[in-house]
Amino acid sequence: ISKGQNVLAMQAIKDAREISPKDINLILTEADLYIKLGDELKFAELMQEAIEQDPNNAILYYNLGVIYAEQGELELAKEKYIQAIELIPDYVDAYLNLVSVILEDEIKIVEEMNSLGNSSKDNLRYDELKLEREGLYKECVPLLEELIKVSPENIDALNTLKNIYGVLGNNEGFMQLKAKIEELQAN
């Protein structure tokens, strides 16, 4: 693999897996080769196989979540990130990616909001979309609050939660986080 001889590498992995089909290191090596070759479907299949061999490995769930998110399989991505967090409650990257996947729907909502006119029908639709958007934010709040408990100086999480508090009208929370961010940036 390191010499770029992917065909030979693939054959070597295939031969090794015939000898030891349940060897998790071989499964992960094969998965790594497929991701380098750009075959995300085969990578995901192998990661699922690795999870079956090592169901308590949070990193496997996280990596599968990343692939599902890249493929637009947002519900599956959320499921895998949640499983990773259940195994490692302070898994910062899993929290951040989970929030990111949840907020992915916000883009479509905002685009539709911006495309609406001023008719009464459009105003009703705008209000519906605003509630949907707020629902996404409310789903993220407990995740971000938990993330800040395990990683209190995570500027990305602090900024995201601050902005969500601002949109949701939680002025007290907004001001507390704003002060905390300023304090962290001053140090």
Buried (B, 14 or more C-beta within 10 A) or exposed (E): BEEEEEEEBBEBBEEBBEEEEEEBEBBBBBBBBBBEBEBBEBBBBBBBBBBEBEEEBBBBBBBBBBBBBEEEBBEBBBBBBBBBBEBBEEBBBBBBBBBBBBBBBBEEBEEBBEEBEEEEEEEEBBEEBEEBBBEBBEBBBEBBEBBBEBBEEBEBBBBBBBEBBBEBEBEEBBEBBBEBBEEEEEE
